[in-house]
């Protein structure tokens, strides 16, 4: 059975280009959730569609998300995984392409999770500082 993957390849290239542009602009403004959420959602959809077309299902795997004080370090890893996906899909190695898309999705998710953690830490510190200053 031949699985159509040209549309998936085109979409992966589009996500790769968007992430590359986002990283290129990062020298001026570091990327935030707003720029990365759509790319994460697209990579999630790509993985789901390709998995469906390949009729590949694996039991749920619990991944411990990577953590970092600088979540931006996950974005070049996601970009590299998207590059691997493009190469694999171009060579019609769809299973390897699927794994690379999943890897990119995981890096993007790790970025989003860490950005949330950093934001929550700042809120807690601010709230603690307010409590301390108001009780003085």
JOBELWO-V691625 format. One line per field, one symbol per residue. ss: DSSP state (h for helix, s for strand, l for the rest). phi: phi as a letter, one per 40 degrees, with the letter a starting at -180 (. if undefined). psi: psi as a letter, one per 30 degrees, with the letter a starting at -180 (. if undefined). A space follows every 10 residues. Layout:
ss->???
phi->???
psi->???
This chain:
ss->lllllhhhhh hhhhhhhhhh hhhhhlllll llhhhhhhhh hhhhhhhhhh hhhhllllll llllllllll llhhhhhhhh hhhhhhhhhh lllhhhhhhh hhhhhhhhhh hhhhhhhhhh hhhhhhhhhh hhhhhl
phi->.cbcbcccdc cccccccccc ccccccccbc cbddccdccc cccccdcccc ccccfbbbdd bcbcccbacb dccccccccc cccccccccc cgcccccccc ccccdccccc dccccccccc cccccccccc cccccc
psi->kkkkgeeeee eeeeeeeeee eeeefffekk kaeeeeeeee eeeeeeeeee eeefhkkllk kjkjkklkfi ffffeeeeee eeeeeeeeee ggieeeeeee eeeeeeeeee eeeeeeeeee eeeeeeeeee eeeff.
